[in-house]
Amino acid sequence: QTLWAIGNIVGDGAVLRDVALNLDVLPTVVACITAPVTTTTLQRNAAWVLHNLVRWKPAVSGDVLYGIQPAVVHALSTSNDGIVLEDVCWCVNHLMDAGHELNERVGVFVENGVLPLLLDLLKHEDHKVVNPVMRCLGSVVLSTHVQAIMDLDFPRYLADVLHICNTKMGSDADGGTYLTKIAREFIEYVDLMRE
């Protein structure tokens, strides 16, 4: 219930989010996800709180970006729960989406091994998980870290992305937008490599 209350408070905007972060709630929320013994309900609530902590503008500081990494890596590599994965993937998306800091922020996720975990989630059965994953991958492709995703054989995943957009997302404009962005940037990258 405490996590739920914190999530509601930080969900009201950046000012209350910053107050909560200054009161050092992040380590406790991260621990609720990374603890060796936890429940799905606790992880769901903690993932929702993380999502609420990072979704407001201005973007959270680099300290928060680094502090969240253990929870992100743990959840993406161990959780099978669609609700946990959805909130954690949206968290990653919001953390990457920081305008002029895009390259630096994407780099943190590259360094922490998050990209292969995101690519694996392209095969997830729930489009509510896949949608934020595609947004994250769009940010990576638009960053200076595009080679990192190419090193993971990203073209091999493009068929999955097309299948997802055609079958799982239906008329979801957001998914189609990011597929278009990913495809455009990928084609530009391949053309650049040919030169």
Solvent accessible surface area in square Angstrom, and as a share of the most:
residue,aa,sasa,rsa
1,Q,194,0.86
2,T,101,0.59
3,L,15,0.08
4,W,127,0.45
5,A,47,0.37
6,I,34,0.17
7,G,0,0.00
8,N,75,0.38
9,I,88,0.45
10,V,0,0.00
11,G,13,0.12
12,D,108,0.56
13,G,12,0.12
14,A,19,0.15
15,V,117,0.67
16,L,73,0.36
17,R,4,0.01
18,D,57,0.29
19,V,74,0.42
20,A,9,0.07
21,L,31,0.15
22,N,127,0.65
23,L,133,0.66
24,D,94,0.49
25,V,24,0.14
26,L,18,0.09
27,P,76,0.48
28,T,83,0.48
29,V,1,0.00
30,V,15,0.08
31,A,51,0.39
32,C,23,0.14
33,I,0,0.00
34,T,43,0.25
35,A,32,0.25
36,P,138,0.87
37,V,135,0.78
38,T,42,0.24
39,T,84,0.49
40,T,70,0.41
41,T,90,0.52
42,L,64,0.32
43,Q,22,0.10
44,R,89,0.32
45,N,28,0.15
46,A,0,0.00
47,A,0,0.00
48,W,59,0.21
49,V,0,0.00
50,L,0,0.00
51,H,31,0.14
52,N,9,0.04
53,L,0,0.00
54,V,5,0.03
55,R,93,0.34
56,W,73,0.26
57,K,126,0.53
58,P,99,0.62
59,A,34,0.26
60,V,6,0.03
61,S,63,0.41
62,G,30,0.29
63,D,119,0.62
64,V,13,0.08
65,L,1,0.01
66,Y,118,0.45
67,G,30,0.28
68,I,0,0.00
69,Q,8,0.03
70,P,72,0.46
71,A,0,0.00
72,V,0,0.00
73,V,46,0.27
74,H,55,0.24
75,A,0,0.00
76,L,13,0.06
77,S,62,0.40
78,T,78,0.45
79,S,16,0.10
80,N,144,0.74
81,D,26,0.14
82,G,20,0.19
83,I,83,0.42
84,V,0,0.00
85,L,3,0.02
86,E,44,0.20
87,D,17,0.09
88,V,1,0.00
89,C,0,0.00
90,W,49,0.17
91,C,0,0.00
92,V,0,0.00
93,N,4,0.02
94,H,46,0.20
95,L,1,0.01
96,M,0,0.00
97,D,62,0.32
98,A,13,0.10
99,G,57,0.55
100,H,175,0.78
101,E,58,0.26
102,L,37,0.18
103,N,62,0.32
104,E,108,0.49
105,R,6,0.02
106,V,0,0.00
107,G,6,0.06
108,V,3,0.02
109,F,0,0.00
110,V,43,0.25
111,E,136,0.61
112,N,59,0.30
113,G,34,0.32
114,V,0,0.00
115,L,3,0.02
116,P,55,0.34
117,L,36,0.18
118,L,0,0.00
119,L,1,0.01
120,D,86,0.45
121,L,18,0.09
122,L,0,0.00
123,K,127,0.54
124,H,33,0.15
125,E,152,0.68
126,D,47,0.24
127,H,70,0.31
128,K,109,0.46
129,V,0,0.00
130,V,0,0.00
131,N,20,0.10
132,P,0,0.00
133,V,0,0.00
134,M,0,0.00
135,R,52,0.19
136,C,0,0.00
137,L,0,0.00
138,G,0,0.00
139,S,14,0.09
140,V,0,0.00
141,V,6,0.04
142,L,70,0.35
143,S,8,0.05
144,T,101,0.59
145,H,53,0.24
146,V,22,0.13
147,Q,81,0.36
148,A,23,0.18
149,I,0,0.00
150,M,35,0.16
151,D,103,0.53
152,L,58,0.29
153,D,68,0.35
154,F,1,0.00
155,P,53,0.33
156,R,139,0.51
157,Y,17,0.06
158,L,32,0.16
159,A,70,0.54
160,D,39,0.20
161,V,0,0.00
162,L,92,0.46
163,H,104,0.46
164,I,3,0.02
165,C,16,0.09
166,N,116,0.59
167,T,82,0.48
168,K,64,0.27
169,M,13,0.06
170,G,54,0.51
171,S,114,0.74
172,D,41,0.21
173,A,79,0.61
174,D,40,0.21
175,G,0,0.00
176,G,31,0.29
177,T,74,0.43
178,Y,29,0.11
179,L,26,0.13
180,T,83,0.48
181,K,41,0.18
182,I,0,0.00
183,A,35,0.27
184,R,116,0.42
185,E,34,0.15
186,F,31,0.13
187,I,103,0.52
188,E,92,0.41
189,Y,28,0.11
190,V,40,0.23
191,D,64,0.33
192,L,115,0.57
193,M,121,0.54
194,R,189,0.69
195,E,174,0.78
